[in-house]
């Protein structure tokens, strides 16, 4: 895949025609002697160019484009295996992209490009056109921090999978380990879910033996089933139960009534036992003792009074005897009713004991169902736990097998590993002849999703500029190897060169020029004028002319809005 032309539907846009070999887009100050700090290389459109290329190749929606330059359409012409393609995308309808005149969804466009450029037809998670093509056009500031970080916030597994693929390593080696690791993780989650289940947690917290609990449940279920089979449902159970309650209440009332009657009889008997000594002789004797002579008339009165009292006592006794007889009759009647009521209550209770209500039957059924559900779940969990233990052993065994296979695989592809090592090493020697560099690919045996450790190393690579050199060498290695891709160009933003010293910059452009010219590829870079001037004196006039001047495709300046990439002044924040 090579770039041919980038254009727009807006006339103010500066069209860029690309060619084979070196392609430079230079940011230049119109008046270098101007001390105005507002006049800089920034804002002329160098970084914007990277975003536009990503946009035309199916990147995710770029919000600032829609907000700041609505209605703009960018058209990228490129070739793959000699076949020419044109992709067009409008900032106001970013969900669609036009490929060779056919309007496509972004998903369809990416699928076509994934197959044509990377030969992938089947969908592979984390290995897509949008994870692969940014490795040839680093876009964001974060992608210039380390050599193997091309996409903002890319996960380690995705990083290794995509880099391994572009280095020619077998992608299945990488995906299989991730699947095994995920299987191991999911199995552990299954264990956690089982242990957190209320029934299982109850057993674990009580230190109960599940096997014994299962046997107890089976025995209880058997007994309950027998009880239900013998259960007699009384259709009028509630009525009989109500009658029994009424009979029981009546018995209490009758008992209270019997107690009252007995108490009344006791009081009558006690009253009948009392017999007062009231005689006229006793009264007269009292007078005589007092030495008082009792006249005849008084004696007669006394006799009449005593006689009256005696009549009263006879009438009282007669009345009490009649009351006692009545109470005794009431008592016999109450005891007769109590006897009948007691027999009726016994009959009702006996019936209730031998029969049950429908609600009781349903309650027993529910209890049986709950016990059966509990038993089923315990049996199910026992099976799951056995499966879990077996699966863990199987996964651990598979880990060992795959680790051994990876070791064998790396031994079998020693020629490819040597080519990777030597390609990177040759590039790095152009910068640091006395600082050996190379790429090591090691088997990662750890308990993680990473199959290969891809380590690019240049001695003292923590020094200023060395990291940027390592980025260039790594990217160029992927380009030159031509493993699993048809990219024939590499694009670097001006930020790659900012921390390099002049000699590193000179070596980079010389190496890039020589490599892409020899291989019929493209190296595209945005660069500031002061960066070029920093190493101009290190080059012969012929070198500068052949490498820099003859390969300058576009010069963007701060002279006016028209001299910037879009031909207008636009400020965009891509981090929103």
KOLMAR-489308 format. One record per residue (C-alpha): y, z, x; residue number from 1; residue in one letter. Coordinates in steps of 0.2 Angstrom, whole numbers, plus 2048, in hexadecimal, padded with zeros to 3 digits. Layout:
REM KOLMAR-489308
[[Y, Z, X], NUM, 'a']
...
***
This chain:
REM KOLMAR-489308
[[800, 800, 800], 1, 'x']
[[811, 7FB, 807], 2, 'x']
[[822, 7FB, 800], 3, 'x']
[[82C, 7EB, 7FD], 4, 'x']
[[83C, 7EF, 7F4], 5, 'x']
[[844, 7FD, 7EA], 6, 'x']
[[852, 7F8, 7DD], 7, 'x']
[[85A, 7FE, 7CD], 8, 'x']
[[861, 7F7, 7BD], 9, 'x']
[[872, 7FE, 7C2], 10, 'x']
[[87C, 7F2, 7CD], 11, 'x']
[[884, 801, 7D7], 12, 'x']
[[873, 805, 7DE], 13, 'x']
[[86F, 800, 7F0], 14, 'x']
[[85F, 7F6, 7F0], 15, 'x']
[[854, 7F9, 7FF], 16, 'x']
[[848, 7EB, 805], 17, 'x']
[[83A, 7F2, 810], 18, 'x']
[[831, 7E8, 81D], 19, 'x']
[[822, 7EB, 829], 20, 'x']
[[824, 7F7, 837], 21, 'x']
[[833, 803, 838], 22, 'x']
[[83F, 805, 82A], 23, 'x']
[[84E, 810, 82C], 24, 'x']
[[85A, 816, 81F], 25, 'x']
[[869, 81E, 829], 26, 'x']
[[876, 82B, 823], 27, 'x']
[[886, 828, 82B], 28, 'x']
[[898, 82F, 82B], 29, 'x']
[[8A5, 822, 828], 30, 'x']
[[8B1, 82B, 833], 31, 'x']
[[8A8, 836, 840], 32, 'x']
[[8B8, 83D, 847], 33, 'x']
[[8BD, 844, 836], 34, 'x']
[[8BC, 857, 837], 35, 'x']
[[8BC, 858, 824], 36, 'x']
[[8AC, 863, 820], 37, 'x']
[[8AA, 85B, 80F], 38, 'x']
[[8A5, 84B, 818], 39, 'x']
[[893, 84C, 81D], 40, 'x']
[[883, 843, 81E], 41, 'x']
[[87D, 84D, 80F], 42, 'x']
[[87E, 845, 7FD], 43, 'x']
[[87E, 833, 803], 44, 'x']
[[86C, 831, 7FB], 45, 'x']
[[860, 833, 809], 46, 'x']
[[855, 841, 800], 47, 'x']
[[859, 839, 7EF], 48, 'x']
[[850, 829, 7F6], 49, 'x']
[[840, 834, 7F8], 50, 'x']
[[841, 83A, 7E6], 51, 'x']
[[843, 828, 7DF], 52, 'x']
[[834, 822, 7E8], 53, 'x']
[[82A, 831, 7E1], 54, 'x']
[[831, 82D, 7D0], 55, 'x']
[[82C, 81B, 7D1], 56, 'x']
[[81A, 820, 7D6], 57, 'x']
[[817, 82B, 7C7], 58, 'x']
[[81D, 83C, 7CC], 59, 'x']
[[820, 849, 7BF], 60, 'x']
[[830, 849, 7B5], 61, 'x']
[[840, 84C, 7C0], 62, 'x']
[[84C, 855, 7B5], 63, 'x']
[[85C, 852, 7BF], 64, 'x']
[[859, 83F, 7BD], 65, 'x']
[[859, 840, 7AA], 66, 'x']
[[868, 84C, 7AB], 67, 'x']
[[873, 843, 7B8], 68, 'x']
[[86F, 831, 7B7], 69, 'x']
[[868, 82D, 7A6], 70, 'x']
[[864, 81B, 7A2], 71, 'x']
[[860, 817, 7B5], 72, 'x']
[[851, 80D, 7B8], 73, 'x']
[[849, 80C, 7C9], 74, 'x']
[[83E, 7FE, 7CE], 75, 'x']
[[832, 7FF, 7DD], 76, 'x']
[[829, 7EF, 7E3], 77, 'x']
[[819, 7F2, 7EE], 78, 'x']
[[809, 7EA, 7F3], 79, 'x']
[[7F7, 7F0, 7F4], 80, 'x']
[[7EA, 7E5, 7FE], 81, 'x']
[[7F7, 7D7, 7FD], 82, 'x']
[[7F9, 7D8, 7EA], 83, 'x']
[[80B, 7DB, 7E4], 84, 'x']
[[80F, 7E9, 7D7], 85, 'x']
[[81F, 7EE, 7CF], 86, 'x']
[[822, 7FF, 7C7], 87, 'x']
[[832, 803, 7BD], 88, 'x']
[[836, 814, 7B5], 89, 'x']
[[846, 819, 7AB], 90, 'x']
[[84E, 82A, 7AE], 91, 'x']
[[850, 82C, 79B], 92, 'x']
[[83E, 828, 796], 93, 'x']
[[834, 830, 7A5], 94, 'x']
[[824, 831, 79B], 95, 'x']
[[821, 81F, 79D], 96, 'x']
[[820, 813, 7AC], 97, 'x']
[[81F, 800, 7AC], 98, 'x']
[[812, 7F9, 7B8], 99, 'x']
[[813, 7E6, 7BA], 100, 'x']
[[81C, 7E4, 7A9], 101, 'x']
[[80F, 7F0, 7A0], 102, 'x']
[[816, 800, 799], 103, 'x']
[[80A, 80E, 79E], 104, 'x']
[[809, 821, 79C], 105, 'x']
[[80B, 82B, 7AC], 106, 'x']
[[7F8, 830, 7AB], 107, 'x']
[[7F3, 81E, 7A9], 108, 'x']
[[7FE, 818, 7B8], 109, 'x']
[[7F7, 826, 7C3], 110, 'x']
[[7E5, 822, 7BE], 111, 'x']
[[7E8, 80F, 7C3], 112, 'x']
[[7F0, 814, 7D3], 113, 'x']
[[7E3, 821, 7D8], 114, 'x']
[[7D6, 813, 7D7], 115, 'x']
[[7E0, 805, 7DF], 116, 'x']
[[7E6, 810, 7EE], 117, 'x']
[[7D9, 81D, 7F0], 118, 'x']
[[7CA, 816, 7E8], 119, 'x']
[[7C7, 824, 7DC], 120, 'x']
[[7C1, 820, 7CB], 121, 'x']
[[7BA, 830, 7C5], 122, 'x']
[[7C5, 83F, 7C1], 123, 'x']
[[7C5, 84C, 7CE], 124, 'x']
[[7CF, 85C, 7CB], 125, 'x']
[[7DC, 85F, 7D8], 126, 'x']
[[7D9, 84E, 7E0], 127, 'x']
[[7E5, 842, 7D7], 128, 'x']
[[7F2, 834, 7DB], 129, 'x']
[[800, 841, 7DA], 130, 'x']
[[7F7, 84D, 7E6], 131, 'x']
[[7F3, 83F, 7F2], 132, 'x']
[[802, 833, 7F4], 133, 'x']
[[80F, 841, 7F8], 134, 'x']
[[805, 843, 808], 135, 'x']
[[80D, 832, 80E], 136, 'x']
[[81E, 837, 806], 137, 'x']
[[822, 849, 809], 138, 'x']
[[82F, 84D, 7FC], 139, 'x']
[[835, 85F, 7FB], 140, 'x']
[[83D, 86B, 808], 141, 'x']
[[82D, 875, 807], 142, 'x']
[[822, 866, 80D], 143, 'x']
[[82A, 866, 81E], 144, 'x']
[[826, 878, 822], 145, 'x']
[[814, 876, 828], 146, 'x']
[[809, 866, 82C], 147, 'x']
[[7FD, 869, 81E], 148, 'x']
[[808, 86E, 810], 149, 'x']
[[80E, 85E, 807], 150, 'x']
[[811, 864, 7F5], 151, 'x']
[[81B, 873, 7EF], 152, 'x']
[[810, 882, 7EA], 153, 'x']
[[800, 878, 7ED], 154, 'x']
[[7F1, 884, 7ED], 155, 'x']
[[7E6, 885, 7FD], 156, 'x']
[[7D7, 87D, 7F5], 157, 'x']
[[7E1, 86E, 7EF], 158, 'x']
[[7E9, 86C, 800], 159, 'x']
[[7D8, 86C, 809], 160, 'x']
[[7D0, 860, 7FD], 161, 'x']
[[7DE, 853, 7FE], 162, 'x']
[[7E0, 854, 811], 163, 'x']
[[7CD, 854, 813], 164, 'x']
[[7CC, 844, 809], 165, 'x']
[[7D9, 83B, 812], 166, 'x']
[[7D1, 840, 823], 167, 'x']
[[7C1, 838, 81D], 168, 'x']
[[7B7, 848, 81A], 169, 'x']
[[7AB, 848, 80B], 170, 'x']
[[7B4, 84F, 7FC], 171, 'x']
[[7A4, 855, 7F4], 172, 'x']
[[7A2, 861, 802], 173, 'x']
[[7B3, 869, 7FD], 174, 'x']
[[7B0, 868, 7EA], 175, 'x']
[[79F, 870, 7EB], 176, 'x']
[[7A4, 87F, 7F4], 177, 'x']
[[7B2, 882, 7E7], 178, 'x']
[[7A6, 880, 7D9], 179, 'x']
[[79A, 88D, 7E1], 180, 'x']
[[7A9, 899, 7E4], 181, 'x']
[[7AF, 897, 7D2], 182, 'x']
[[79D, 899, 7CC], 183, 'x']
[[79C, 8A9, 7D6], 184, 'x']
[[7AD, 8AF, 7CF], 185, 'x']
[[7A8, 8AB, 7BD], 186, 'x']
[[797, 8B4, 7BF], 187, 'x']
[[7A1, 8C4, 7C5], 188, 'x']
[[7AC, 8C2, 7B6], 189, 'x']
[[79D, 8C1, 7AB], 190, 'x']
[[797, 8D2, 7B3], 191, 'x']
[[7A8, 8D9, 7AF], 192, 'x']
[[7A8, 8D4, 79D], 193, 'x']
[[796, 8DB, 79B], 194, 'x']
[[79B, 8EC, 7A2], 195, 'x']
[[7AB, 8EC, 797], 196, 'x']
[[7A1, 8E9, 787], 197, 'x']
[[7A2, 8F9, 77C], 198, 'x']
[[78F, 8FA, 77A], 199, 'x']
[[78B, 8F8, 78C], 200, 'x']
[[79A, 903, 791], 201, 'x']
[[793, 910, 786], 202, 'x']
[[782, 90F, 78F], 203, 'x']
[[78A, 90F, 7A0], 204, 'x']
[[795, 91E, 79D], 205, 'x']
[[787, 928, 796], 206, 'x']
[[77C, 923, 7A4], 207, 'x']
[[76F, 91E, 797], 208, 'x']
[[760, 913, 79C], 209, 'x']
[[762, 903, 792], 210, 'x']
[[74F, 900, 792], 211, 'x']
[[74C, 911, 78A], 212, 'x']
[[75A, 90E, 77D], 213, 'x']
[[752, 8FD, 778], 214, 'x']
[[742, 906, 775], 215, 'x']
[[74A, 914, 76B], 216, 'x']
[[754, 907, 760], 217, 'x']
[[744, 8FD, 75D], 218, 'x']
[[73B, 90D, 757], 219, 'x']
[[74A, 912, 74C], 220, 'x']
[[74B, 901, 744], 221, 'x']
[[739, 901, 740], 222, 'x']
[[73B, 912, 737], 223, 'x']
[[74A, 90C, 72E], 224, 'x']
[[741, 8FC, 728], 225, 'x']
[[733, 907, 721], 226, 'x']
[[73F, 912, 718], 227, 'x']
[[748, 903, 710], 228, 'x']
[[737, 8FB, 70A], 229, 'x']
[[734, 90C, 701], 230, 'x']
[[745, 90E, 6FA], 231, 'x']
[[746, 90E, 6E7], 232, 'x']
[[757, 909, 6E0], 233, 'x']
[[75C, 912, 6D0], 234, 'x']
[[767, 907, 6C5], 235, 'x']
[[76E, 916, 6BC], 236, 'x']
[[76F, 921, 6CC], 237, 'x']
[[782, 924, 6CA], 238, 'x']
[[780, 929, 6B8], 239, 'x']
[[771, 935, 6BC], 240, 'x']
[[77B, 93C, 6CB], 241, 'x']
[[78A, 93F, 6BF], 242, 'x']
[[77E, 948, 6B2], 243, 'x']
[[777, 953, 6C0], 244, 'x']
[[789, 957, 6C6], 245, 'x']
[[78D, 95C, 6B3], 246, 'x']
[[77D, 966, 6B1], 247, 'x']
[[781, 96F, 6C1], 248, 'x']
[[792, 973, 6BB], 249, 'x']
[[78B, 979, 6AA], 250, 'x']
[[77F, 984, 6B3], 251, 'x']
[[78D, 98D, 6BC], 252, 'x']
[[797, 98F, 6AC], 253, 'x']
[[788, 996, 6A3], 254, 'x']
[[784, 9A2, 6B1], 255, 'x']
[[796, 9A8, 6B0], 256, 'x']
[[794, 9AA, 69E], 257, 'x']
[[784, 9B4, 6A0], 258, 'x']
[[78C, 9C0, 6AC], 259, 'x']
[[79A, 9C3, 6A0], 260, 'x']
[[78E, 9C7, 692], 261, 'x']
[[784, 9D2, 69C], 262, 'x']
[[793, 9DC, 6A2], 263, 'x']
[[798, 9DE, 68F], 264, 'x']
[[787, 9E4, 68B], 265, 'x']
[[788, 9F1, 699], 266, 'x']
[[799, 9F7, 693], 267, 'x']
[[792, 9F9, 681], 268, 'x']
[[783, A03, 688], 269, 'x']
[[78E, A0E, 692], 270, 'x']
[[799, A12, 683], 271, 'x']
[[78A, A16, 678], 272, 'x']
[[784, A23, 685], 273, 'x']
[[795, A2D, 683], 274, 'x']
[[792, A3A, 675], 275, 'x']
[[7A1, A46, 673], 276, 'x']
[[79E, A59, 66D], 277, 'x']
[[7A9, A5B, 65E], 278, 'x']
[[7A4, A69, 652], 279, 'x']
[[7AE, A75, 647], 280, 'x']
[[7A5, A84, 64F], 281, 'x']
[[7AB, A7F, 660], 282, 'x']
[[7BC, A7F, 65A], 283, 'x']
[[7BB, A8F, 651], 284, 'x']
[[7B4, A97, 660], 285, 'x']
[[7C2, A91, 66A], 286, 'x']
[[7CE, A9A, 65E], 287, 'x']
[[7C3, AAA, 65F], 288, 'x']
[[7C3, AAA, 672], 289, 'x']
[[7D6, AAA, 671], 290, 'x']
[[7D5, AB9, 665], 291, 'x']
[[7DD, AB0, 657], 292, 'x']
[[7D7, AB2, 646], 293, 'x']
[[7D4, AA1, 63D], 294, 'x']
[[7D9, AA0, 62B], 295, 'x']
[[7CD, A99, 61F], 296, 'x']
[[7D9, A8A, 61B], 297, 'x']
[[7D9, A85, 62E], 298, 'x']
[[7C6, A86, 62F], 299, 'x']
[[7C5, A7A, 620], 300, 'x']
[[7D1, A6E, 629], 301, 'x']
[[7C7, A6F, 639], 302, 'x']
[[7B7, A6B, 630], 303, 'x']
[[7BF, A5C, 627], 304, 'x']
[[7C6, A56, 638], 305, 'x']
[[7B5, A58, 641], 306, 'x']
[[7AC, A4F, 633], 307, 'x']
[[7B9, A40, 634], 308, 'x']
[[7B6, A3F, 646], 309, 'x']
[[7A4, A3E, 645], 310, 'x']
[[7A5, A30, 638], 311, 'x']
[[7B0, A27, 644], 312, 'x']
[[7A3, A29, 652], 313, 'x']
[[795, A23, 646], 314, 'x']
[[79F, A13, 642], 315, 'x']
[[7A3, A10, 654], 316, 'x']
[[791, A11, 659], 317, 'x']
[[78C, A06, 64B], 318, 'x']
[[799, 9F9, 651], 319, 'x']
[[794, 9FA, 663], 320, 'x']
[[782, 9F8, 65E], 321, 'x']
[[786, 9E8, 654], 322, 'x']
[[790, 9E1, 663], 323, 'x']
[[782, 9E4, 66F], 324, 'x']
[[776, 9DB, 663], 325, 'x']
[[782, 9CC, 662], 326, 'x']
[[784, 9CC, 675], 327, 'x']
[[771, 9CD, 678], 328, 'x']
[[76F, 9BE, 66C], 329, 'x']
[[77D, 9B4, 676], 330, 'x']
[[774, 9B9, 686], 331, 'x']
[[763, 9B2, 67F], 332, 'x']
[[76C, 9A2, 67A], 333, 'x']
[[775, 9A0, 68B], 334, 'x']
[[765, 9A3, 694], 335, 'x']
[[75C, 996, 689], 336, 'x']
[[769, 989, 68D], 337, 'x']
[[769, 98D, 69F], 338, 'x']
[[756, 98B, 6A0], 339, 'x']
[[757, 97A, 698], 340, 'x']
[[766, 975, 6A3], 341, 'x']
[[75D, 97B, 6B2], 342, 'x']
[[74D, 970, 6AE], 343, 'x']
[[758, 961, 6AA], 344, 'x']
[[761, 963, 6BB], 345, 'x']
[[750, 965, 6C4], 346, 'x']
[[74B, 955, 6BC], 347, 'x']
[[75B, 94C, 6C1], 348, 'x']
[[75A, 952, 6D3], 349, 'x']
[[748, 94D, 6D4], 350, 'x']
[[74C, 93C, 6CE], 351, 'x']
[[75A, 93A, 6DA], 352, 'x']
[[74F, 940, 6E8], 353, 'x']
[[742, 932, 6E5], 354, 'x']
[[74F, 925, 6E2], 355, 'x']
[[75F, 91E, 6EA], 356, 'x']
[[76F, 916, 6E5], 357, 'x']
[[773, 903, 6E9], 358, 'x']
[[781, 90A, 6F5], 359, 'x']
[[774, 915, 6FE], 360, 'x']
[[769, 906, 700], 361, 'x']
[[777, 8FB, 707], 362, 'x']
[[77C, 909, 712], 363, 'x']
[[76A, 90A, 719], 364, 'x']
[[76A, 8F7, 71B], 365, 'x']
[[77B, 8F7, 724], 366, 'x']
[[774, 904, 730], 367, 'x']
[[765, 8FA, 733], 368, 'x']
[[76F, 8EA, 736], 369, 'x']
[[77B, 8F4, 743], 370, 'x']
[[76B, 8FA, 74C], 371, 'x']
[[764, 8E8, 74D], 372, 'x']
[[774, 8E1, 753], 373, 'x']
[[775, 8EE, 760], 374, 'x']
[[763, 8EB, 765], 375, 'x']
[[767, 8D8, 766], 376, 'x']
[[776, 8DA, 771], 377, 'x']
[[76D, 8E6, 77D], 378, 'x']
[[75F, 8DA, 77E], 379, 'x']
[[76B, 8CC, 781], 380, 'x']
[[775, 8D5, 78E], 381, 'x']
[[765, 8DA, 797], 382, 'x']
[[761, 8C7, 798], 383, 'x']
[[773, 8C3, 79E], 384, 'x']
[[772, 8D1, 7AB], 385, 'x']
[[762, 8CA, 7B1], 386, 'x']
[[769, 8B8, 7B1], 387, 'x']
[[779, 8BF, 7BA], 388, 'x']
[[76F, 8C7, 7C8], 389, 'x']
[[764, 8B7, 7CA], 390, 'x']
[[774, 8AC, 7CA], 391, 'x']
[[77D, 8B6, 7D7], 392, 'x']
[[76E, 8B5, 7E2], 393, 'x']
[[76D, 8A2, 7DF], 394, 'x']
[[77F, 8A0, 7E3], 395, 'x']
[[77E, 8AA, 7F3], 396, 'x']
[[76F, 89F, 7F8], 397, 'x']
[[778, 88F, 7F4], 398, 'x']
[[787, 895, 7FE], 399, 'x']
[[77C, 897, 80D], 400, 'x']
[[774, 886, 80A], 401, 'x']
[[785, 87E, 808], 402, 'x']
[[78C, 886, 818], 403, 'x']
[[77D, 880, 822], 404, 'x']
[[77F, 86E, 81A], 405, 'x']
[[792, 86F, 81F], 406, 'x']
[[78D, 873, 831], 407, 'x']
[[781, 865, 831], 408, 'x']
[[78E, 859, 829], 409, 'x']
[[79B, 85D, 837], 410, 'x']
[[78E, 859, 844], 411, 'x']
[[78A, 849, 83C], 412, 'x']
[[79C, 842, 83B], 413, 'x']
[[7A0, 847, 84D], 414, 'x']
[[7A7, 835, 850], 415, 'x']
[[7B3, 837, 841], 416, 'x']
[[7B8, 848, 847], 417, 'x']
[[7BB, 841, 859], 418, 'x']
[[7C5, 833, 852], 419, 'x']
[[7D0, 83F, 848], 420, 'x']
[[7D2, 84A, 857], 421, 'x']
[[7D6, 83C, 863], 422, 'x']
[[7E3, 833, 857], 423, 'x']
[[7ED, 843, 855], 424, 'x']
[[7EB, 847, 867], 425, 'x']
[[7F1, 836, 86D], 426, 'x']
[[800, 838, 861], 427, 'x']
[[805, 84A, 867], 428, 'x']
[[803, 845, 87A], 429, 'x']
[[812, 839, 877], 430, 'x']
[[81C, 848, 874], 431, 'x']
[[814, 855, 87F], 432, 'x']
[[809, 84E, 88D], 433, 'x']
[[806, 85F, 894], 434, 'x']
[[803, 868, 883], 435, 'x']
[[7F2, 862, 87C], 436, 'x']
[[7F1, 860, 86A], 437, 'x']
[[7E3, 85C, 85D], 438, 'x']
[[7DC, 85E, 84C], 439, 'x']
[[7CC, 86A, 84A], 440, 'x']
[[7C2, 869, 83B], 441, 'x']
[[7B7, 879, 839], 442, 'x']
[[7AB, 87E, 82C], 443, 'x']
[[7B2, 88D, 822], 444, 'x']
[[7A3, 899, 81E], 445, 'x']
[[7AE, 8A5, 815], 446, 'x']
[[7AC, 8AC, 803], 447, 'x']
[[7BA, 8A0, 7FD], 448, 'x']
[[7BD, 88E, 7F6], 449, 'x']
[[7C1, 887, 807], 450, 'x']
[[7B4, 87C, 80E], 451, 'x']
[[7BD, 876, 81E], 452, 'x']
[[7CA, 87D, 829], 453, 'x']
[[7D5, 86F, 82E], 454, 'x']
[[7DF, 875, 83D], 455, 'x']
[[7EC, 86A, 846], 456, 'x']
[[7F2, 872, 856], 457, 'x']
[[7FF, 86E, 863], 458, 'x']
[[802, 87B, 871], 459, 'x']
[[811, 886, 86E], 460, 'x']
[[813, 87E, 85D], 461, 'x']
[[81D, 88D, 857], 462, 'x']
[[82B, 887, 862], 463, 'x']
[[83A, 87E, 85B], 464, 'x']
[[836, 86C, 857], 465, 'x']
[[824, 86D, 85B], 466, 'x']
[[81F, 871, 849], 467, 'x']
[[828, 861, 843], 468, 'x']
[[81F, 857, 850], 469, 'x']
[[80F, 85E, 84A], 470, 'x']
[[814, 858, 838], 471, 'x']
[[817, 847, 83E], 472, 'x']
[[807, 845, 848], 473, 'x']
[[7FD, 84C, 839], 474, 'x']
[[805, 840, 82D], 475, 'x']
[[803, 831, 839], 476, 'x']
[[7F1, 836, 83C], 477, 'x']
[[7ED, 835, 82A], 478, 'x']
[[7F6, 824, 829], 479, 'x']
[[7EE, 81C, 838], 480, 'x']
[[7DC, 822, 834], 481, 'x']
[[7DC, 818, 823], 482, 'x']
[[7CF, 824, 81C], 483, 'x']
[[7CD, 823, 809], 484, 'x']
[[7DE, 81B, 806], 485, 'x']
[[7E8, 80B, 807], 486, 'x']
[[7F9, 812, 80B], 487, 'x']
[[801, 807, 818], 488, 'x']
[[811, 811, 81A], 489, 'x']
[[817, 822, 81E], 490, 'x']
[[828, 829, 819], 491, 'x']
[[832, 838, 821], 492, 'x']
[[842, 840, 81B], 493, 'x']
[[850, 844, 828], 494, 'x']
[[84C, 856, 827], 495, 'x']
[[83C, 853, 832], 496, 'x']
[[847, 84F, 841], 497, 'x']
[[855, 85D, 83F], 498, 'x']
[[84C, 86A, 84A], 499, 'x']
[[846, 85D, 857], 500, 'x']
[[84E, 85B, 868], 501, 'x']
[[854, 84A, 86D], 502, 'x']
[[844, 846, 877], 503, 'x']
[[839, 84A, 869], 504, 'x']
[[843, 83F, 85D], 505, 'x']
[[842, 831, 86A], 506, 'x']
[[82F, 832, 86C], 507, 'x']
[[82D, 833, 859], 508, 'x']
[[836, 823, 855], 509, 'x']
[[82E, 81A, 864], 510, 'x']
[[81C, 81F, 85F], 511, 'x']
[[81F, 81B, 84D], 512, 'x']
[[826, 80A, 851], 513, 'x']
[[818, 806, 85C], 514, 'x']
[[80A, 80C, 851], 515, 'x']
[[810, 804, 841], 516, 'x']
[[815, 7F4, 849], 517, 'x']
[[804, 7F3, 851], 518, 'x']
[[7FA, 7F7, 841], 519, 'x']
[[805, 7ED, 835], 520, 'x']
[[80B, 7FC, 82C], 521, 'x']
[[81C, 804, 827], 522, 'x']
[[825, 814, 82D], 523, 'x']
[[833, 818, 822], 524, 'x']
[[840, 825, 826], 525, 'x']
[[851, 82B, 821], 526, 'x']
[[85B, 831, 830], 527, 'x']
[[86D, 837, 834], 528, 'x']
[[877, 82E, 840], 529, 'x']
[[87A, 83D, 84B], 530, 'x']
[[867, 83E, 84D], 531, 'x']
[[866, 82C, 853], 532, 'x']
[[874, 82F, 85F], 533, 'x']
[[86C, 83E, 866], 534, 'x']
[[85E, 834, 86E], 535, 'x']
[[867, 823, 870], 536, 'x']
[[86B, 826, 882], 537, 'x']
[[858, 829, 885], 538, 'x']
[[854, 818, 880], 539, 'x']
[[858, 807, 888], 540, 'x']
[[864, 7FC, 87E], 541, 'x']
[[855, 7F1, 87B], 542, 'x']
[[84A, 7FF, 874], 543, 'x']
[[859, 805, 869], 544, 'x']
[[85C, 7F4, 862], 545, 'x']
[[849, 7F0, 85F], 546, 'x']
[[845, 801, 858], 547, 'x']
[[855, 807, 84F], 548, 'x']
[[861, 7F9, 84C], 549, 'x']
[[855, 7EB, 847], 550, 'x']
[[84C, 7F7, 83B], 551, 'x']
[[85B, 7FE, 832], 552, 'x']
[[858, 7FA, 820], 553, 'x']
[[867, 803, 818], 554, 'x']
[[876, 80D, 81E], 555, 'x']
[[87D, 81A, 812], 556, 'x']
[[88E, 821, 816], 557, 'x']
[[89A, 82F, 80F], 558, 'x']
[[8A9, 822, 80F], 559, 'x']
[[8A8, 821, 7FC], 560, 'x']
[[89D, 823, 7ED], 561, 'x']
[[899, 811, 7EE], 562, 'x']
[[892, 812, 7FF], 563, 'x']
[[885, 81F, 7F9], 564, 'x']
[[873, 81A, 7F3], 565, 'x']
[[877, 81A, 7E1], 566, 'x']
[[889, 813, 7E3], 567, 'x']
[[88F, 823, 7DA], 568, 'x']
[[892, 835, 7DE], 569, 'x']
[[884, 840, 7D6], 570, 'x']
[[87F, 852, 7DB], 571, 'x']
[[86D, 856, 7D7], 572, 'x']
[[864, 867, 7D8], 573, 'x']
[[851, 862, 7D9], 574, 'x']
[[84C, 874, 7D9], 575, 'x']
[[850, 877, 7C7], 576, 'x']
***
